[in-house]
C-alpha cells in the first residue's frame, strides 16, 4: 500500500511540474506584457526539457497508478467545480447572463 501511495504522490507532483513548465511557455508567448517575478534561464529549452522529463517519468509508472490518478483527478475536479459554481461571486450577485452571447 505504501508503494502505491508513493507512486500516486509521484504522479501528482510530476503532473503539476509538467503543467507549470507548459504554463511558463504559454504565458510568455500569449502575455508578454505581464510583469515577471522570476527569470527562466534557457527559455524555452529548459521548460520544454522539464515538461518532457516529467512526462517521461510519468509514462513509466504502473497502470494502477494511472487509474488511481485519473479517478482522484476526476473526484477533485467535481468537488472544485461544484464548489466554484455554488460560491462564484458573479453567480451570487446575479451578474451572470441567462444565455451566453452568440
Secondary structure as GFF3:
##gff-version 3
##sequence-region A 1 102
A	DSSP	alpha_helix	2	30	.	.	.	ID=ss1
A	DSSP	alpha_helix	45	59	.	.	.	ID=ss2
A	DSSP	alpha_helix	63	87	.	.	.	ID=ss3
A	DSSP	alpha_helix	89	92	.	.	.	ID=ss4
###
